[in-house]
Each structure stands twice: as structure tokens, then as C-alpha cells.
Amino acid sequence: MTLPAVAASLPASAAMTSEPVASDLGFVHFIHQTDAVGQGLFLILVLMSLVSWGLILTKGVALVRRQKRSRAFLDFFWNATSLEAVQGEISAKGVHETFAHLTAHAMHAQAHHARFGAAKLEEAGSAQEFLTRTIKKVLDEITMNMESGLSVLATIGATAPFVGLFGTVWGVYHALLAIGATGAGTLDKVAGPVGEALIMTGVGLAVAIPAVMGYNWLARSNRVWGARLDAFAFELFTFLSTGQTLKGSGQSN
């Protein structure tokens, strides 16, 4: 090939390399080409996703550990020979789960009222009334602890699709601006804004769906666990008040 022919071919090749190829129009390209509003919405969705996954993993691991430890404590409790044995086990190993926490407070309340009586206003009433108030207070504290963070998951699951929808509307708005500026809705003018709109929709759903599923799973697990805890609290109250368990109580837990 002669030198003039090579020189003539250079501009054409340079123009070909400067044109964007389809592989360049990926996820990162659409994020970089959007404006501050779109990038801000995308950052909000990423933060919401990190928070929701952090809560799901943290609460899920805590739930599994709580179930394992509680099963071990309940097996020991219903096979213990006396309350003194239970008290000794709690004193020796400490309180590391909800059933042991409730048992320790109930036994302490009973012993405290038997020893000191109604010395203060919060201790007024009979021993059974004081024990009932103590158990209810501990149950409320445990329930609040188990449900902490679930409102955040519910909020993320409810609002993430609308944040993504706002990004979708913003991308469509950019597409309309491009059409209005050029007078023609060609693919090269609207591909970027429309791609941005679709990505924001997908990201919003990708954030919301795990948050909703995680919330439902944790909320149901907490309801089941709370029901078991209420049943145990009733049996514990009966045992501490009368010195006898309910018929078959040890088998239901």
C-alpha cells in the first residue's frame, strides 16, 4: 500500500475507534453519564441495600444463636431437680439467652419479695402480683429487643421502589429533553436516559425485595418465638407461685 493510501485511511480508522461500541454502554456507563440527582438516588439505594442486608444478616445470626441456646437451656430447665439447681446453673454460666434471662429475673423477684416484702411502691401488692409485673416487664423488654431494626427494614422495603421510580422519572425526563433538543427521538439520543431509567427501576426493586422478604421472615420468627416465650412465662409463673408445673409442661417446650 502506498503512503497516500495509508494516510487517507487513518481518519476513517480513528473515527471508527472514537465511536462508542455496544460493550461500552453498560451499567457503569449509565451511572457515570447521569447527573448529580441520578447519582444521588443511586447512592441512596446502595446505602439502603447495605443497611437492609446488614440488619438481615445480624438479626438472622442472632436468631439462630438464640434458638440454639434456648433449646439447650429449656432442656436443662425441665430436667432440673429443683429451682436451686436452676439458680446455680444460671449463676455459674450466666445469662446468655431470653428464656434464662426471664427465669433469672422471675426467680430474683420472688426471692426479693419473700425477703424484703413490699418495701417500695413498685413492689406493692402480693408476691404473685409483684412476680406478674416483673415477668411482664421482662417480656416487654425482650420483645422490644427482638423487634429492634424491623421498622427500618419495613421502611426500606416500602420506600425503595419509590426511590427507584423517582430515578426512572428522572431518566425519562432526560430522554424527553434529548428529543426536544434534537427534534428527533433517535436511539442514540434516548438510549442513555432510558437506560438510566430502567437501571434505577431495577435497583429499586433489588433493594426492596430482599428487605420485604427479610422483614417478613424476621417478623414471623419473632412472633413464633414470642408465643413460645409467653407460654414459658405462664408456666414459669405457675411453677414459682405453686411449686408445681402444669401437666405436661416440660414436654411442650
Phi, psi and omega in degrees: 000138181281163180299317177300322180294321177296317180297323181290332181278343183297312180301320181296316180293323178295322179293325180292320180287336181280343180285138178292136177264166185296329182292339179283339183273061180257194184299313182296323180298316181292326178291320181288330186275349179282169183269189184296325180295312179297317178294324177295317177297319178297319178295321178298317179295322178296316178297319178298320179294317179297317180295315182295316179293323176299317178294318181298313181293315181296310180292325179294315177297318178297322179295316180296316179295321180295319179296317181295314181291323181292321177300318179295319180292318181295322176299318179291317186300310185284350175254003178288151182278336183198168175295329179296323178294321177295315179299319178295322178295317179294319180293325183283317186258349181081179182253119183232005179206173193291317183294319177293324178297315179295317181297317181297316180292320180295317180293322177294320179296317179296314180294322181295315181291325178292331183272318187249344182071202180272075182282335181231167183298321181292345179259009184295152180102184180284173179296322179293322178294318178294320178295320178297315179296320180296314180297318179296320179296317180294319178299318178297319179295318179295318180297317178297321179293319180292328183269358179296134180092340181292327178295327177293316177299317180297319179295317179295316180297329182275329187260336183302318178299327181284328173295315176297324178295322176298318176296325177296314178298321180294322178292319177296323177299317177296322178297319178295322176297319179295320178294318180293326182287326183261339182080005180217135180268056180286160186297323182291341180271329186251353183298316181297304179298321179292321175297320176299318180296316180294321179297316180296323176297313180296319180295319178300318178290323179294333176278319187287319187297311177297325180295317180294316180295318178296320178297314180297319179296312181292320180296318179294317179299320179292323178295316179296316180294322178295322178295318178295322180292321177297317179296318179294321180298320178295316180292322177296317178299317179297319181293316181290329183280321186250344184082007180227143176277165172290158182295123180074016185294320183293340183275339185278349183253000000 
